[in-house]
Amino acid sequence: MTNVVKEVVLENNINANVEKVEDIMKIMEFNVMSTPALVIDNVVTIKGRIPSKEEVLTLLS
């Protein structure tokens, strides 16, 4: 998922900080039990699947 998000950010000149979190304790802070997950502005927007570029763009717009 990280690659998809990074591609969308670069291709659309979006000012965003993309971070891949692998620390289980940080992941659990968001009550995410199935990965991957996408968190935008501290809100879990997607979990348990890899979104399309179009979906990521919509979420970031």
Secondary structure in CASP SS format (residue, H / E / C, confidence):
PFRMAT SS
TARGET T0000
AUTHOR 0000-0000-0000
METHOD secondary structure of the structure
MODEL  1
M C 1.00
T H 1.00
N H 1.00
V H 1.00
V H 1.00
K H 1.00
E H 1.00
V H 1.00
V H 1.00
L H 1.00
E H 1.00
N C 1.00
N C 1.00
I C 1.00
N C 1.00
A C 1.00
N C 1.00
V C 1.00
E C 1.00
K C 1.00
V C 1.00
E C 1.00
D C 1.00
I H 1.00
M H 1.00
K H 1.00
I H 1.00
M H 1.00
E H 1.00
F C 1.00
N C 1.00
V C 1.00
M C 1.00
S C 1.00
T C 1.00
P C 1.00
A E 1.00
L E 1.00
V E 1.00
I E 1.00
D C 1.00
N C 1.00
V E 1.00
V E 1.00
T E 1.00
I E 1.00
K E 1.00
G C 1.00
R C 1.00
I C 1.00
P C 1.00
S C 1.00
K H 1.00
E H 1.00
E H 1.00
V H 1.00
L H 1.00
T H 1.00
L H 1.00
L H 1.00
S C 1.00
END
